[in-house]
């Protein structure tokens, strides 16, 4: 178990690695970032599991921008938040997300995410 600052740095590293996996359209890094029992909800309220999130998308966004990254740690639980903006061929998507990380057996992994659309 590290100090609070070390825990924050580790969670932010994982959060940034997750973001980078989306930017590169390579979801393989999610295999170690997401816990096997990971569950989340996308911007349309659909359930998202680890295995669904690891599927590489067929289309590519023209741009993927992450911003507003922040972290809070509460013992063995960490919460990150941020904003994701995608520019696709036919539309733009603007979302906020809240990710929950848990430390299990000394290892931090994401256990949940909730994504909400940003009102236009």
Secondary structure, 3 states (H helix, E strand, C coil): CCCHHHHHHHHHHHHHHHHHHHHCCCHHHHHHHEEEEEEEECCCCCEEEHHHHCCCCCCCCCEEEEEEEEEEEECCEEEEEEEEEEECCCCEEEEEEEEEEEEECCEEEEEEEEEEECCC
